[in-house]
Amino acid sequence: MAKDKICSSCGKRLVGHGNTFFKCPKCGSTEVGRCDQCRDQSVSYECGKCGFVGP
């Protein structure tokens, strides 16, 4: 069973449209997920591996 992807900012399950996924800009090894609401509101996120914080 696949693990659900969650928003790195608010913890919401990422299903449907408007979400984005990318590698951490600093370490490049952790996938960051962002829901459309947190992206629109520039809510910060933190990389679980290196601690990078970004909007």
NULONU-414521 format. One record per residue (C-alpha): residue in three letters; y negated, x, z. Coordinates in steps of 0.1 Angstrom, whole numbers, padded with zeros to 4 digits, always signed. Example, Ala and Ser with C-alpha at 12.3 -4.5 7.8 and 13.67 -1.06 7.14 Angstrom:
<nodes>
ALA+0045+0123+0078;SER+0011+0137+0071;
</nodes>
This chain:
<nodes>
MET+0000+0000+0000;ALA-0034+0014-0010;LYS-0060+0020+0017;ASP-0091-0002+0014;LYS-0123+0017+0005;ILE-0152+0011+0028;CYS-0190+0016+0027;SER-0199+0050+0043;SER-0230+0033+0057;CYS-0221-0001+0071;GLY-0183-0001+0070;LYS-0180-0031+0047;ARG-0149-0033+0025;LEU-0158-0024-0011;VAL-0145-0050-0034;GLY-0161-0065-0065;HIS-0191-0053-0084;GLY-0222-0032-0075;ASN-0204-0006-0054;THR-0204+0031-0062;PHE-0182+0061-0053;PHE-0191+0098-0055;LYS-0181+0131-0040;CYS-0203+0144-0011;PRO-0232+0163-0027;LYS-0228+0192-0002;CYS-0190+0199+0002;GLY-0177+0180-0028;SER-0144+0172-0012;THR-0150+0138+0005;GLU-0155+0106-0014;VAL-0185+0086-0003;GLY-0185+0048-0009;ARG-0217+0027-0010;CYS-0221-0010-0011;ASP-0248-0026-0032;GLN-0268-0037-0002;CYS-0269-0002+0015;ARG-0278+0014-0019;ASP-0307-0011-0024;GLN-0320-0006+0011;SER-0315+0032+0011;VAL-0294+0031+0042;SER-0283+0066+0052;TYR-0246+0077+0051;GLU-0229+0107+0067;CYS-0200+0128+0052;GLY-0171+0127+0076;LYS-0161+0163+0067;CYS-0193+0184+0066;GLY-0218+0161+0083;PHE-0242+0159+0053;VAL-0266+0129+0057;GLY-0281+0113+0026;PRO-0298+0081+0015;
</nodes>
